[in-house]
Amino acid sequence: MPIADRHISWTPRHRADSDGAASDAQGLWQAALARTPDRTALFTTMSGEEVPRLSTPESADIDYARDLGFPGQFPYTRGVYPSMYRGKPWTQRQFAGFGTAAETNERFHYLLSHGQHGLSVAFDMPSLMGYDSDDEMSLGEVGREGVAVDTVLDMERLFEGVPLDEVSTSMTINGPAPIILAFYAVMAEQRGIPLAKLSGTIQTDILKEYIAQKEWLFPPDPSMRLVTDMIEFCTKDMPRWHPVSISGYHIREAGSTAAQELAFTLANGFGYVEHAIARGLDVDAFAPRLSFFFNAHIDFFEEVAKLRAARRIWATVMRDKYGAKDPRSLLCRFHCQTAGVSLTWQQPLVNIARTAIEAMAAVMGGCQSLHTNSYDEAIALPTEEAVQIALRTQQVIAEETGVASTIDPLGGSYFVEEMTDRIEAQAYEYFARIEELGGVVEAVKQNFQMREIADASFAWQQEVEAGERRIVGVNAFQVQDEPEVAIHKIDPALEAQQAQRVRDARAGRDEEVAQRSLVALTEAARGDANLMYPLLDCARATCSEGEIVRALREVFGSWTETPVF
């Protein structure tokens, strides 16, 4: 029969099948499964959670008003803002920092000229650990994995020509965060920019340093005092600044599961909230300035579920446990970065695909800003070509894929909702265990989080080495001859130049004023005053980071953790 002669009803099919029909269909499906066995016995997320063959309405058990709600409304599962990316796209950041402040300043201007929305500063290891560039402990590390910042003069060079009242800045530093914030504030002050106009974030998450990244300066208790000082200072003097970016990123990079990353990160956040309340701050005065930093890993649906669960948990606990009433206090706003540990030095161009998938997960999960890793970062600091591809990855997602056109596009997916509930439940189990240990600081002192992460990391590595967990280019689809990749190299002469800069800074200051400010800082540390104000005085006097750290160590001492085996 010719196609034109066939009679077809164009009426849409009736969607409400009877229960009996659904039951019959399920039986036929299960019978068909018996003839098509699974290709492998391992169907788990990268966190080791079993993945169901098929999720159904019964497995998701969604109460829309209770569990999801609308974007910008409690419990914020579907997003923290009513219009999400239809109103404003996420901030596209690229983490940058190498050599001296002058070299990094050039990279900043390059990124801004290519459409980046905000700046994100990576500091070198001496700066992260509180050493000056001319310290013998800094030898060979100055400017290697980030930018060297020793005094407020370096901060001025770093942001030369950058309109600080227009561009938001993110700074990834924790132990010395109060010192770096003081340098930044004094730099703005010297330019005539009011502190109230500065917008951005400094990481400051010292708890995750003890848990995962291991870059601390002082013992936990005085470190928590400094974090609280920063929260109080920003609440009063820098209202557009986020004084703490509570970070799960490094917890995940250390080998945690998705649920552990979520639980330990939010538990750290609750710890900062409790310390600020104990200081006498009203929760709604400071909580809107807290933000988060999560890892966007390669297991796509698990990552989306983790980010959705984060919003629901934070909103619920802030309202019900800490009595927050301002809706802004309930918002879990977060930056994401694609997973550094997912990058491989084998077949590095494949990392472009990994990063694109991880970036898509962050966007589908509702991030507020995003950094995409460069494909060559498993080998060296990224080249400009690699950075441009990483930035273009975000721009393609934003401009070409259509995923930013609708809010929470995976909301209502039986699988995603089931996984969101499961990760949320695991997080609450960890909260209870941490509370039994006496709170997050006491749990850190007892190495609880570190043991949990170590066990998870070991289990995952065993799967990789057994070939059960396949990684392209590493234990699957290998090639004999790896292609050569251009490497960004740091000029060794920059280290000597930076060391000389810090010596010149000391030589050019009023030494009496500098020493007086350091003594005043030490005396303030013996009491209970907010230390941000004497830190500002030290910055104005061109005191170096290393000098300031030594002044505080006279009172606070240092900290050595008990190893976890």
C-alpha positions in Angstrom: 0.0 0.0 0.0 1.4 3.4 -0.9 2.4 5.5 2.1 0.0 8.2 1.1 -3.0 5.8 1.2 -2.4 4.6 4.8 -4.8 5.9 7.4 -3.0 7.0 10.6 -4.5 8.6 13.7 -2.5 11.7 14.7 -4.1 11.8 18.1 -1.4 11.8 20.9 -1.4 8.4 22.7 -3.0 8.2 26.1 -0.2 8.5 28.6 -2.0 7.1 31.7 -1.5 3.4 31.3 -3.3 1.2 33.8 -1.6 -0.5 36.7 -2.2 -3.8 35.1 -0.6 -2.8 31.8 2.4 -1.5 33.7 2.7 -4.7 35.7 2.5 -6.8 32.4 5.2 -4.6 30.9 7.5 -5.0 33.9 7.0 -8.8 33.6 7.9 -8.8 29.9 11.0 -6.7 30.6 12.2 -8.9 33.4 11.8 -12.0 31.2 13.8 -10.3 28.4 16.6 -9.5 30.9 17.1 -13.2 31.5 18.1 -13.5 27.9 20.6 -10.6 28.1 23.0 -11.0 31.0 25.0 -8.0 32.3 28.4 -7.5 30.6 30.2 -7.1 33.9 29.6 -7.7 37.6 30.7 -4.2 38.6 28.0 -1.6 38.1 28.9 1.0 40.8 29.6 4.7 40.9 33.3 5.7 41.3 32.4 6.0 45.0 31.5 2.4 45.1 27.7 2.8 45.3 25.7 0.2 43.5 23.9 1.6 40.4 20.4 0.2 39.9 19.6 -1.4 36.6 16.5 0.8 36.3 15.1 3.5 38.6 11.3 3.8 38.8 8.8 6.1 40.6 8.8 3.7 43.5 12.6 3.9 44.0 12.7 7.7 43.8 9.7 8.3 46.1 9.5 12.0 45.3 7.4 14.5 47.3 7.8 17.5 45.1 7.0 20.2 47.6 9.0 18.5 50.4 12.0 17.3 48.4 12.4 19.6 45.4 10.3 22.8 45.4 10.9 25.5 42.9 14.2 27.2 42.1 15.0 29.9 44.6 12.6 28.4 47.2 13.2 26.1 50.1 14.7 23.5 50.1 16.6 24.9 47.0 17.2 21.4 45.6 16.5 22.7 42.1 18.7 25.9 42.4 19.4 28.8 44.7 18.0 31.5 42.3 14.6 31.6 40.7 15.9 32.1 37.1 19.3 30.4 37.4 21.2 30.6 34.1 18.3 32.1 32.2 18.9 35.2 34.3 22.7 35.1 34.6 25.2 32.5 33.5 27.6 31.0 36.0 30.9 32.9 36.5 33.6 31.5 34.3 36.9 31.4 36.1 40.3 30.0 35.3 42.7 29.3 38.2 46.0 31.1 37.4 49.3 31.9 39.0 52.9 31.2 38.3 56.3 32.9 38.7 56.2 36.4 40.1 53.2 38.8 40.4 54.2 40.5 37.1 54.0 37.3 35.0 50.7 36.3 36.6 49.3 39.8 36.0 49.9 39.2 32.3 48.0 35.9 32.4 45.1 37.7 34.2 44.8 40.3 31.4 45.0 37.5 28.8 42.1 35.7 30.4 40.0 38.8 30.8 40.5 39.7 27.2 39.3 36.2 26.2 36.0 36.6 28.0 36.7 35.3 31.5 34.3 36.9 34.1 36.4 36.7 37.3 40.0 36.0 38.4 41.1 33.1 40.5 44.6 33.2 42.1 46.9 30.2 42.6 49.7 30.8 45.1 53.0 29.1 45.2 54.0 26.6 47.9 56.1 29.0 50.0 53.2 31.4 50.1 50.8 28.6 51.0 53.0 27.5 53.9 53.9 31.0 55.2 57.5 31.3 54.0 59.0 34.3 52.3 60.7 33.8 48.9 64.1 34.4 50.4 63.7 31.8 53.1 65.9 28.7 52.8 62.8 26.6 53.0 61.5 28.2 49.8 64.5 27.1 47.7 63.4 25.6 44.4 59.7 26.2 45.0 59.2 30.0 44.4 56.7 30.6 41.6 56.6 26.9 40.6 53.0 26.0 41.2 51.5 29.4 41.7 52.4 33.0 42.2 54.7 34.3 44.9 53.2 36.9 47.2 55.4 38.1 50.0 54.2 41.6 50.8 51.5 44.1 49.9 53.8 45.3 47.1 53.5 42.0 45.3 49.7 42.2 45.7 49.8 45.6 44.0 51.8 44.2 41.0 49.5 41.1 40.8 46.4 43.2 40.2 47.9 46.2 38.4 45.4 47.4 35.8 42.6 45.2 37.1 39.4 47.2 38.1 38.9 45.6 41.6 35.5 47.2 42.0 34.3 45.6 38.8 36.0 42.2 38.7 35.4 39.6 41.4 38.5 37.8 42.8 38.9 34.3 44.2 42.1 33.5 46.1 42.9 29.9 47.0 44.9 30.0 50.2 44.0 28.8 53.7 46.6 28.9 56.5 47.8 32.4 55.7 44.4 33.6 54.4 44.1 36.4 57.0 47.5 37.8 56.0 46.7 37.6 52.2 43.3 39.2 52.8 45.0 42.0 54.7 47.4 42.6 51.8 44.4 42.7 49.4 42.4 45.1 51.5 45.4 47.5 52.0 46.1 47.4 48.3 42.5 48.5 47.6 42.7 51.1 50.3 45.9 52.6 48.7 44.0 52.8 45.4 41.2 54.6 47.1 38.7 51.8 46.6 36.3 51.3 49.6 36.4 47.9 51.1 32.7 47.7 50.8 33.0 47.6 47.0 35.4 44.6 46.9 33.7 41.4 45.8 35.2 37.9 45.8 36.2 35.0 47.9 39.2 33.8 49.8 39.2 30.1 50.6 40.3 30.2 54.3 38.9 26.6 54.9 41.5 25.5 57.5 39.6 22.4 58.6 39.9 20.7 55.2 43.7 21.5 55.4 43.9 19.2 58.4 41.6 16.7 56.7 43.1 16.6 53.2 45.5 19.2 51.8 47.9 19.4 54.8 48.8 23.1 54.4 48.4 24.6 57.9 50.4 27.1 60.0 49.1 26.7 63.5 47.2 24.2 65.7 43.4 23.8 65.0 42.1 26.0 67.8 44.0 29.2 67.1 43.4 28.6 63.4 39.6 28.5 64.0 40.0 31.8 65.9 41.6 33.4 62.9 38.8 32.1 60.6 36.2 33.5 62.9 38.1 36.8 63.0 37.9 37.0 59.2 34.2 36.2 59.3 33.6 39.0 61.8 35.8 41.5 59.9 34.1 40.8 56.6 30.6 41.0 58.1 31.4 44.5 59.4 33.9 45.9 56.8 33.7 43.9 53.6 30.0 43.0 53.1 30.4 41.8 49.5 33.4 39.5 50.3 33.1 35.8 51.1 35.5 35.2 53.9 35.3 31.4 53.7 34.9 29.1 50.8 34.2 25.8 52.5 35.9 23.3 50.3 35.2 19.8 49.4 37.4 19.9 46.4 40.6 18.9 48.1 38.8 16.3 50.2 37.7 14.6 47.0 41.1 15.0 45.4 42.5 13.1 48.5 40.4 10.1 47.5 37.1 10.5 49.3 33.8 9.3 48.0 31.2 11.7 46.8 29.2 11.3 50.0 32.3 11.8 52.2 33.1 15.0 50.2 29.6 16.3 50.8 29.4 15.3 54.5 32.8 16.5 55.6 32.5 19.8 53.7 29.1 20.6 55.1 30.2 19.5 58.6 33.1 21.9 58.3 30.7 24.6 57.4 28.6 23.9 60.4 31.7 24.1 62.5 32.5 27.6 61.2 28.8 28.7 61.9 29.0 27.4 65.5 32.3 29.3 66.1 30.9 32.5 64.7 27.7 32.2 66.8 29.8 31.6 69.9 31.7 34.8 69.0 28.3 36.6 69.4 27.5 37.1 65.7 23.9 36.7 64.6 23.7 33.8 62.1 21.9 36.0 59.6 24.6 38.6 59.8 27.4 36.4 58.4 25.8 33.2 56.9 24.9 34.9 53.6 28.7 35.4 53.0 29.6 31.8 53.4 30.2 29.9 50.1 31.3 26.5 49.0 33.7 24.8 46.6 33.0 21.4 45.3 34.7 18.9 43.0 33.1 18.1 39.7 34.3 14.5 39.1 33.9 12.2 36.2 30.9 10.1 37.5 28.3 12.4 35.9 25.0 11.5 37.6 26.6 11.0 41.1 28.1 14.5 40.8 24.8 16.1 39.9 23.1 14.3 42.7 25.8 15.4 45.2 25.4 19.1 44.3 21.6 18.9 44.5 21.8 17.2 47.9 24.2 19.9 49.2 21.7 22.6 48.7 18.9 20.7 50.4 21.0 19.7 53.4 22.5 23.2 54.0 19.1 24.9 53.8 17.5 22.4 56.1 20.2 22.4 58.8 20.7 26.2 58.8 17.0 26.8 59.3 16.2 24.0 61.7 19.4 23.7 63.8 20.9 27.2 63.7 17.7 29.2 63.4 18.6 31.2 60.3 15.6 33.3 59.1 17.1 35.3 56.2 16.6 33.2 53.0 20.1 34.2 51.9 21.5 32.3 54.9 20.0 29.1 53.6 21.6 29.3 50.1 24.4 26.8 49.4 26.1 28.8 46.7 29.2 27.1 45.3 32.1 27.2 42.9 33.1 24.0 41.1 36.4 22.9 39.6 36.7 19.9 37.4 38.6 17.0 39.0 42.4 17.3 38.9 42.9 13.7 39.9 40.9 12.5 36.9 43.5 14.0 34.5 46.1 11.6 33.2 49.6 12.2 31.7 48.9 9.3 29.4 47.1 10.5 26.2 46.6 14.0 27.7 44.3 15.3 24.9 41.7 12.8 26.2 41.6 15.1 29.3 39.7 17.6 27.2 36.8 15.1 27.0 37.0 14.4 30.7 36.9 18.1 31.6 34.0 18.8 29.3 31.9 16.0 30.9 32.8 17.2 34.4 32.0 20.8 33.6 28.6 19.7 32.2 27.9 17.9 35.5 28.8 21.1 37.5 26.4 23.1 35.3 23.6 20.5 35.5 24.2 20.5 39.2 23.6 24.2 39.4 27.1 25.8 40.2 27.5 29.5 40.5 31.0 29.6 39.1 33.2 27.1 37.4 36.9 26.5 36.7 37.7 24.0 33.9 41.1 22.3 34.2 43.5 22.4 31.3 44.4 19.1 29.5 48.1 19.4 30.3 47.9 19.9 34.1 48.9 16.3 34.9 52.2 17.2 33.4 53.0 20.8 34.2 51.4 24.2 34.7 49.1 24.9 31.7 50.1 26.5 28.5 48.1 29.4 27.1 46.7 27.1 24.4 45.5 24.6 27.0 44.0 27.4 29.1 42.1 28.8 26.1 40.7 25.3 25.3 39.6 24.9 28.9 37.9 28.3 28.9 36.3 27.6 25.5 34.9 24.4 26.9 32.8 26.5 29.4 31.8 28.9 26.6 30.6 26.0 24.4 28.5 24.6 27.2 27.0 28.1 27.9 26.4 29.2 24.4 25.9 26.1 22.2 24.5 23.1 24.1 21.2 24.5 25.4 21.7 23.1 28.9 21.5 26.6 30.4 18.1 27.3 28.8 16.1 25.4 31.4 16.5 25.0 35.2 17.6 21.8 36.8 17.0 19.7 33.6 17.7 16.4 35.4 15.2 17.2 38.2 12.5 14.5 38.4 14.8 11.8 36.9 14.0 8.7 38.9 17.7 7.8 39.0 19.0 11.3 39.9 16.4 11.7 42.6 17.1 8.3 44.1 20.8 9.0 44.1 20.3 12.5 45.6 18.3 10.9 48.5 21.0 8.2 49.0 23.9 10.7 49.2 21.9 12.9 51.5 21.2 10.0 53.9 24.9 9.0 53.9 25.8 12.6 54.8 23.5 12.7 57.8 25.0 9.5 59.0 28.4 11.1 59.0 27.1 14.2 60.8 25.9 11.9 63.6 29.2 10.2 63.9 31.1 13.5 63.9 28.8 14.8 66.6 29.5 11.7 68.7 33.2 12.5 68.6 32.6 16.0 70.0 32.2 18.0 66.8 34.2 18.6 63.7 37.4 20.1 65.4 37.6 17.2 67.8 37.0 14.7 65.0 39.9 16.3 63.1 42.2 15.9 66.2 41.2 12.2 66.3 41.9 11.8 62.6 38.4 10.5 61.9 37.9 12.1 58.5 41.4 11.2 57.4 40.9 7.5 58.1 37.6 7.4 56.3 39.2 9.0 53.2 42.2 6.7 53.3 40.0 3.6 53.3 37.9 4.9 50.4 41.0 5.9 48.4 42.6 2.5 49.0 39.5 0.6 47.9 39.3 2.6 44.6 43.0 2.1 43.8 42.6 -1.7 44.3 39.8 -1.7 41.7 42.0 0.2 39.3 44.9 -2.1 39.7 42.7 -5.2 39.4 41.3 -3.8 36.1 37.8 -3.6 37.5 37.8 0.2 37.2 38.9 1.0 33.7 40.6 4.3 32.9 41.2 5.2 29.3 44.9 5.4 28.6 45.9 4.1 32.0 44.7 0.5 32.2 42.6 0.4 29.1 43.1 1.5 25.5 46.7 2.3 26.0 49.2 3.4 23.3 52.8 2.6 23.0 54.2 6.0 22.0 52.7 8.9 23.9 52.5 12.1 22.0 54.8 15.0 23.1 53.0 17.9 24.8 54.3 21.4 24.9 55.2 22.2 28.5 54.9 25.6 30.2 58.2 26.2 31.9 59.1 28.7 34.7 62.3 30.6 34.2 64.6 29.6 37.2 65.9 33.2 37.3 62.5 34.4 38.5 63.1 32.8 42.0 66.2 35.0 42.5 64.4 38.0 41.3 61.5 37.4 43.7 63.8 36.8 46.6 65.5 40.1 45.9 62.1 41.9 45.7 61.2 40.9 49.2 64.6 42.0 50.5 64.2 45.3 48.7 60.7 45.7 50.3 62.2 45.3 53.7 65.0 47.7 52.9 62.6 50.4 51.6 60.2 50.4 54.6 60.2 52.3 57.8 61.8 49.5 59.9 60.7 51.0 63.3 57.0 51.1 62.2 57.3 47.5 60.8 58.7 46.1 64.0 56.2 47.9 66.1 53.3 46.5 64.1 54.7 43.0 64.5 55.0 43.3 68.3 51.5 44.7 68.4 50.3 41.7 66.5 51.9 39.3 68.9 50.5 41.1 71.9 47.0 41.1 70.3 47.3 37.3 69.7 47.9 36.8 73.5 44.4 38.4 74.1 41.1 37.9 72.4 41.0 40.9 70.1 40.1 40.4 66.4 43.5 40.0 64.7 42.4 41.3 61.3 43.0 44.9 62.4 46.6 44.5 63.6 47.2 42.4 60.4 46.1 45.4 58.4 48.6 47.5 60.2 51.3 45.0 59.4 50.4 45.0 55.7 50.5 48.9 55.7 54.0 48.7 57.2 55.1 46.3 54.4 55.7 43.5 56.8 56.3 40.2 54.9 54.1 37.1 55.2 57.0 35.1 56.8 57.5 37.8 59.4 53.8 37.9 60.3 53.6 34.1 60.6 56.6 34.1 62.9 55.0 36.8 65.1 51.9 34.7 65.5 53.8 31.4 66.1 55.3 33.0 69.2 51.9 32.7 70.7 50.1 29.9 68.8 53.0 27.5 68.2 52.9 24.9 65.5 51.0 21.6 64.9 52.1 18.0 64.0 49.3 15.6 63.2 49.3 11.9 64.2 49.9 9.9 61.0 47.1 7.7 59.6 48.1 4.2 58.4 
